[in-house]
């Protein structure tokens, strides 16, 4: 089966019945609301449900779904592209990979292998030989693999535009160059020969060695401009293009490239801020518009950066693991081969832009001091034990994270977990709001030190409730995207000449934000994949959704679980206490796991 063979037969994204979504929302929100807030929410939801506006919005959304295979798609991209904050640290994600063990003097060896292996990924997708993802026998949408390479988010006001230059062989020609950033000097190298054969690591090593020997430190690297507020970068990008036709051509070559690889000018130190530095290290390391950036440190460690609006993190991590597992861990000496000379991308800058670059660099380093990241390596048990107890490990992690929050802060948190909707055409994600009444009842008994038998019963009910929500969301029966669609439909209605109609009260009052709406989830979480055995592989994070919340992104192994946690400084969050509480929660939940069936 070719990579995109099943795209035409994937089901369209459905629109759930309005009554179902409203009732699911009320049930979810009530867990976090006072009795008076619950009464008010019920009143406002019933008022909307019985209104002519509700009928009209639902009918319009259903009509849109009849004419589009994914009624959400354009709106979802817009939701990302309208964000004006810098992509790092507010939108993008970054990851390390355990396969890249620190090895002095390995930078060029690792970089050559990485470029060669990413070129093979590019070639495999271009040849439509990348394996189709399936879950429990159901084929998933593969469009994000088509989107991953040769792509960028172009800054524009009032919203950015995602542009993609990748094509399969059947679709036509496609740029095959990668950009290498060395000491702030940008170079374009070709990853394939004239017959589109992927170049060998030996040849790529020779190119990288040439680049390293011919790159003097450039303190005005153009990539620093991409770290700015999106409107600011849009203005400066226009100024950069306006200086010369050459700048426009160089920028096009860079933006259409397969990926950007940076040769960092230092090793990745092992200290408390390592994970923060993986995300934001030096301002010139990452061309933030590109969907894929790879940073290779002097000691051979690898940081992968993904631009989140274009692709979901799990797609980047899956492909980066494919690369990482094949990179040689030892030093190697390249064969003496001829190589194609790289093209140096020398942008013309005026003094005004040089000053802007200097200011952007200063702002970048101030911003990186605003957040923290830690890693919890729990080795008590993992997927093997949970499976033996007939329990989804993902569900256990979700309950553990919520218990950890209650232990740290003393109250329940609105929590967001991503559920994949890739069984549908161009599906991305739906929101699982995992703070259920069943979890609330369970947590209450945990912190009352109730008998373990009572805790076990309530734990089982909390697990079942979470599993039901996940199944509903993956089947297109979640409510968050539906409510988002109703809101966007109302915006379309209000563009006309008729009197403007206000947003329903339940979507804008304090009950909405208290329950997590409008990006107010105190816990934003996601499973980022399963380990091969217990080899950690790619692990990373995005930043917390709220200033006083946490981002939690986890990998599951056979006998271990790793959680990467982020938070913002200067708020009510306490990342160290929360991380300690995560380990405590895993240990406590182990005592509640059902006994594995005996083998006769």
Secondary structure, DSSP 8 states (H G I E B T S, - for coil): --TTTTGGGSB------HHHHHHHHHHHHHTTS-HHHHHHHHHHHHHHHTSHHHHHHHHHHHHHHHH-S-TTHHHHHHHHHT--S-HHHHT-EEEEETTS---TT-HHHHHHHHHHHHHHHHHHHHTT-S---EETTEE---HHHHHHSSEEEE--SSS-EEEE----TTT-----EEEEEETTEEEEEESB-TT--B--HHHHHHHHHHHHHT----TT-GGGGGGS-HHHHHHHHHHHHHH-HHHHHHHHHHHTSS-EEEE-SS----STTHHHHHHSS-TTS--TTBSEEEEE-TTS-EEEEE-TTTS-HHHHHHHHHHHHTTS-SS------------EE------HHHHHHHHHHHHHHHHHGGGEEEEEEEE-S--HHHHHHTT--HHHHHHHHHHHHHHHHHSS---EEEEEE-TTBTT--EEEE----HHHHHHHHHHHTT--HHHHHHHHHHHHHHHHHHHHHHHTT--SHHHHHHHHHHHHHHTTSSS------GGGTSHHHHHTTTTT--SEEEEEEEE-BTTB--EEEE---SSTTSEEEEEEE-SS-EEEEEEEETTSS--HHHHHHHHHHHHHHHHTTS-------
